[in-house]
Amino acid sequence: MVIAGGILFSLVFWQEKLGINTLLFDAFILAAIFYLYANARQNAVVRWLLIGHLICLAMIIWHNTLLSKLAFTTTLLLIVGFAEYVHRSAWFAGGSVVLNIVFCIATFGEQLKRSKTPKRKRRWLAKIIRFAIFPLLLVGLFFLIYLGANSVFQELAFRFEVYVNRFLDAVFGVFSPQRLLFLLFGVYVTGCLLMRSSLNYFSQKESTRQDDLQRTRISWKQRKYKFSFQLIDTVMGRFARGMMALKNENTTGIISLLLLNVLLLVINCIDVSYLWFDFDYMGDVFLYKMVHDGTELLIVSIVLAMLVLLFFFKGNLNFYRRNKWLKLGAYGWIIQNCILVISVLLRDYYYIVRYGLAYKRIGVLFFLLMVLIGLLTVFIKIWQRRTSYFLFRVNAWAAIVLLVLASTIHWDEFIASYNLQRKDGVPLDAEFLLSLSDKTLPLLEANIDAFKKGRLTYKRIGLIPGRAAGGVL
């Protein structure tokens, strides 16, 4: 199947872009996976991934965007990981796929060893070769004698040689060295997808992980080598050791979250006062500085806020009886960071309204959505005493769902349509619009008069009104 898949890969993808050929190769790979790993048919996760994967496949044929290709590849690799191994988390399944990729050649060698011809058959093959050597030498000798003695036979031999040379030229014309390398690459790609590595490292590693946090007793010798303890010990000194260590750590956490909440409260009050109500976003310089300088730092601060909570609620402090105020401080910190997310969202919204859509502005919206999901899962982790494994597993699935949904939209066309519909209020960046994919060309042609009012002249961007560029503009 690996060799057949490699040949198919070489036939459909050689010097071609992704399209219907992707459908053909994908159908072969999926059929082979469900044939070789029959248990995958009953796996609910694989079924859901298959639905998302087919959506991404349809988007490659329909939109053929970079995002749809990325989503298609991601979902296919995850199907491989969950079909060939036992997993619950996309992170660990991805790790198993990486092992497939790294050890593909070794796995292929193992498969060849298993499928070697039995000894009896090899003996018969050796016997046939030995018995054929002497007759072949005799035939060769008399062939040369007859070739020199008979002119008609010589003519027939010459014609046969011409036909053989033509055949070889045709073969090597089709299978050039570059084509052979591409065929080997196709075999390698198919092997990575179909052959399961004998190493079950990530599968075994995940089998020890669980969603619910369990209280564990760690000896002093084991604890002192942990990075988290070394960090606390550096800051708190002797208060991080002894019978009162957990209480002291709880007190430090309460003080830290109290101060952080007060500081963030000041920031949120400023944002609510200036951004949320009656904000004038027509000031170009101020709006540009506020978005480009402020948004990135605020996003970093929100991510760091989640890491702070993970640090405080990393272990047995979750089970400390007097951690009520620590939890309240954490909940307040989460709520305030949600307010901060809204403020960042407003910054991005005002910038879009003023200057139109662009890739990074859309990316900020998706990132903020992921941040909100992250804050929600951190809240659930603290409230229900869940592990970091649960946190990363849920957020990975949320990212995969968003990736599949995002691939269903042709963003270049969406950006061009949005900006051109608001051409009277949004300054058109002609250079940016012309850098979008060819699918936007009908929209640009329909609004070609709007470019005369844009910041760039036709002379600067290399266009002459009324003359086609690429058959459209």
Secondary structure, DSSP 8 states (H G I E B T S, - for coil): -HHHHHHHHHHHHTT--SSHHHHHHHHHHHHHHHHH-GGGGG-HHHHHHHHHHHHHHHHHHHT--HHHHHHHHHHHHHHHHHHHS--S-HHHHHHHHHHHHHTHHHHHHHHHHHT---HHHHHHHHHHHHHHHHHHHHHHHHHHHHHHH-HHHHHHHHHHHHHHHHHHHHHHHHS-HHHHHHHHHHHHHHHHHH---S--HHHHHHHT--SB-------HHHHTTSHHHHHHHHHHGGGGSSTTHHHHHHHHHHHHHHHHHHHHHHHHHHHIIIIISS--TT-HHHHHHIIIIIIHHHHHHHHHHHHHHHHHTSSGGGG-TT-HHHHHHHHHHHHHHHHHHHHHHHHHHHHHHHH---HHHHHHHHHHHHHHHHHHHHHHHHHHTB-HHHHHHHHHHHHHHHHHHHHTS-HHHHHHHHHHHTTTTS---HHHHHTS-GGGHHHHHHTGGGGGGSSS-HHHHT--TTS-STTT-
